Every structure is written in structure tokens, then in C-alpha cells.
Amino acid sequence: MSQVLLLVDDIRRDSELDLGLGVLRDFEISFEVRLASPLGDPEQLSAIAEAFRAGEGKVLICFGDHAKILSGAMSAYLETPILSVTADPALDKFSKTQAAFTPFAEMASGREGVREAVLFALQILSLSNPELGIEFARYRQQQKINLRVADQKIRLQYQG
């Protein structure tokens, strides 16, 4: 059973997943990565959604040049949270307003967007898993400490 499904629309983008997948591994969250086209094979999308539902999946992350289209297509099959990460916003011409009844959240684009989506997915999973919630709170606290340390270094480096 995978709690998080990352659905990629272009296999050439798989190297951009490493930052986000590393976070899922750090938190020991089960995940699966699948390849699907938002326009090519509705039966495949339906089968992926059915397997995700049957495995009690919790969060879907769609990533690629056409992530919003893929997110919209998958929202027809799933009621779970869907996070959309566009790999290259210049290539994604689909407007969220074109699909008023396809609920999904849009994240930042590219590699950092995958990380943002994974962190958001962890926050969603924490709602029903108190132990994960505690671990995630510790992670966020450490991020705050890291930011303060980096801020202090910058202040000292550029002191006038």
C-alpha cells in the first residue's frame, strides 16, 4: 500500500523527483511513482486510480509539463487530495479556470515544487497520523533553526 502516488507525465522528468522522494524516504512514507499521459489513455488513468483507491492511497501528486491537465483528469476518478506540480510553467497552457469542477492544489514548479508538494502531502497525512505529526513538527522546527543560522551567516557576511 502506497500512501502517496507520484504520477509523472514524462519519463524524462524523473530526475527532478529526487528531492521530494528523499523527503518521503526520510519520513518512511510509502510511495509509488507511475508514468501516465493526461491525454493518451483514459483506461490507464482509471486503472491507476482504482489501484490507488484499493491500496488506500491518501495523496496524489501529479508532476510534469502537463500536470494540471493530468490533475484535472485524475480528479474525475479520485476524491483524495491532488497536488499539481508543473515541471515547466511555460509549457503548461491549461488554465485552472478551464476546469472549475476539478479540485486540486497547484504547487510551485520544477524540482522545488515536487519538494513543496511532498511536504504538503506529509502535512495532510499528519492529520490522521499523530506520530507522523510529531515527527513533521520536529522537521519544521529544524528548518526554522537552519533558516536562523543561515540568516546570521548572511548578516555577518554582508555587514556594512
C-alpha positions in Angstrom: 0.0 0.0 0.0 1.4 3.4 -1.0 0.2 6.4 0.9 1.5 8.8 -1.8 1.3 8.3 -5.6 3.5 10.5 -7.8 2.1 10.4 -11.3 4.6 11.7 -13.9 3.6 12.6 -17.5 7.1 12.4 -19.0 9.8 9.8 -18.0 12.5 12.4 -18.9 11.4 14.3 -15.8 12.1 11.5 -13.3 15.4 13.0 -12.1 13.5 16.1 -10.9 11.7 13.9 -8.3 14.8 13.1 -6.2 14.4 16.0 -3.8 10.8 15.2 -2.9 11.3 11.4 -2.9 14.2 11.9 -0.4 11.8 13.6 2.0 9.3 10.8 1.7 12.1 8.3 2.4 13.3 10.3 5.4 9.8 10.1 6.9 9.4 6.5 5.8 6.2 7.2 3.9 5.3 4.6 1.3 5.1 5.9 -2.2 4.8 4.8 -5.8 5.9 6.5 -9.0 3.9 5.9 -12.2 4.0 7.2 -15.7 0.8 8.3 -17.4 -0.4 10.6 -20.2 -3.2 13.0 -19.4 -4.5 12.7 -23.0 -3.5 9.3 -24.2 -5.2 6.5 -22.3 -8.2 7.1 -20.1 -8.4 3.4 -19.2 -4.9 3.6 -17.8 -5.8 6.6 -15.7 -8.9 4.8 -14.4 -6.9 1.7 -13.6 -4.2 3.7 -11.8 -6.9 5.5 -9.8 -8.7 2.2 -8.9 -5.4 0.6 -7.7 -4.6 3.8 -5.7 -8.1 3.7 -4.0 -7.9 -0.1 -3.4 -4.5 0.4 -1.7 -5.9 3.1 0.5 -3.8 5.8 -1.0 -4.0 9.2 0.6 -2.4 11.9 -1.6 -1.8 12.1 -5.4 1.0 14.3 -6.7 0.9 15.0 -10.5 4.2 16.2 -12.0 5.2 17.1 -15.5 4.8 19.6 -18.3 1.0 19.0 -18.3 0.5 18.4 -14.6 -2.6 20.5 -14.4 -4.3 18.5 -17.2 -3.3 15.3 -15.5 -4.6 16.5 -12.1 -7.9 17.5 -13.7 -8.2 14.2 -15.4 -7.4 12.2 -12.2 -9.9 14.3 -10.2 -12.6 12.6 -12.2 -11.6 9.3 -10.7 -10.4 10.2 -7.2 -11.8 12.1 -4.1 -8.4 12.2 -2.4 -6.2 15.4 -2.3 -4.4 16.0 -5.6 -1.4 18.3 -5.8 -0.2 19.6 -9.1 3.4 20.4 -9.9 4.2 21.8 -13.3 7.7 21.0 -14.5 7.9 23.9 -16.9 5.2 26.5 -16.5 5.9 27.9 -20.0 4.7 24.6 -21.5 1.6 24.3 -19.4 -1.1 26.3 -21.1 -4.0 24.8 -19.3 -5.8 27.3 -17.1 -7.2 26.2 -13.7 -10.3 28.3 -14.6 -10.9 26.0 -17.6 -11.8 23.2 -15.1 -13.9 24.7 -12.4 -15.0 21.3 -11.2 -11.6 19.7 -11.0 -10.4 20.3 -7.5 -6.6 20.2 -7.0 -4.0 22.4 -5.4 -1.2 23.9 -7.6 2.3 23.9 -6.2 5.4 25.7 -7.3 7.0 24.4 -10.5 10.0 22.2 -11.1 12.2 20.3 -8.6 11.4 22.6 -5.7 7.7 22.2 -6.5 7.9 18.5 -6.0 9.5 19.0 -2.6 6.8 21.5 -1.7 4.1 19.0 -2.8 5.7 16.3 -0.7 5.8 18.5 2.4 2.2 19.4 1.8 1.3 15.7 1.4 3.1 15.0 4.7 1.0 17.7 6.4 -2.1 16.0 5.0 -1.0 12.6 6.2 -0.2 14.0 9.6 -3.9 14.9 10.2 -4.6 11.2 10.6 -1.3 10.0 12.0 -0.3 11.7 15.3 3.2 10.1 15.3 3.9 11.5 11.9 2.5 14.9 13.0 5.1 15.0 15.9 7.9 14.0 13.5 6.8 16.5 10.9 6.7 19.3 13.6 10.2 18.4 14.6 11.3 18.6 11.0 9.7 22.1 10.6 11.3 23.3 13.8 14.7 22.2 12.4 14.0 24.0 9.2 13.4 27.2 11.2 16.6 26.7 13.1 18.5 26.2 9.8 17.0 29.4 8.5 18.1 31.4 11.5 21.6 30.0 11.3 21.8 30.9 7.6 20.4 34.4 8.3 23.1 35.0 10.9 25.8 33.9 8.5 24.4 36.3 5.8 24.2 39.2 8.2 27.8 38.7 9.3 29.0 38.3 5.7 27.3 41.4 4.4 27.7 43.6 7.5 28.4 47.2 6.5 
